[in-house]
Amino acid sequence: MTDSTLPAGTARLVSVRLITDDVARLVAFYEHVTAQPARWATPDFAELVTPVGTLAVAGVRTVALFGEGSARPAENRTAIVEFRVDDVDAEHVRLRRELGDSVGEPATMPWGNRSLLLRDPDGTLVNLFTPVTPEALARAGG
């Protein structure tokens, strides 16, 4: 659906923002994972824009703009940042050379995605996945 075909008042997920003590380090990690450069707005804020959404990375100094103490870096244990890739096994080989160990080896999940879990430098789980079964491919639009 495009914005013009969504019902009025529909919320549109635009980005996910990660707060960190070290913006450059976290941005460098995600630049390796996505194989694309970040767009820097300030030394405390950068975005990695993908065809379907944006991953924003911001420093702790930006938190005060929303409410002091409303977010703390490196404390997430509930979210997984996910990226669909063409070949998760090839990404595993590439990223192991660049980033070191992953959480585990690539595995095919019961819902039909082949997945590789990583942790970013702040400890957030990152899932790279490739739909591999006919059902998973159908859900993903091919």
HUTALIN-V552792 format. One line per field, one symbol per residue. ss: DSSP state (H for helix, E for strand, - for the rest). phi: phi as a letter, one per 30 degrees, with the letter a starting at -180 (. if undefined). burial: # if it has 24 or more other ideal C-beta (glycine too) atoms within 12 Angstrom, else .. A space follows every 50 residues. Layout:
ss=???
phi=???
burial=???
This chain:
ss=--HHH---------EEEEEE--HHHHHHHHHHHH----EEEE--EEEEE- ---EEEEEEHHHHHH--------------EEEEE---HHHHHHHHHHHH- ------EE----EEEEEEE-----EEEEEEE--HHHHHH---
phi=.cedcddeiddcdcabcccbdbdddddeedddddhbddcccbdcabbccc dblbccbbdddddedckeidbbdhcdbbcbdcbdbdbddddeddddddcj dcdadebcdedjcdbbcbbdecjddbccbbdbceddddddij
burial=...............######.#..##.######...#.....#####.# ...#######.#........#.#.......#####..#..##..#...#. .#...#......####################..........
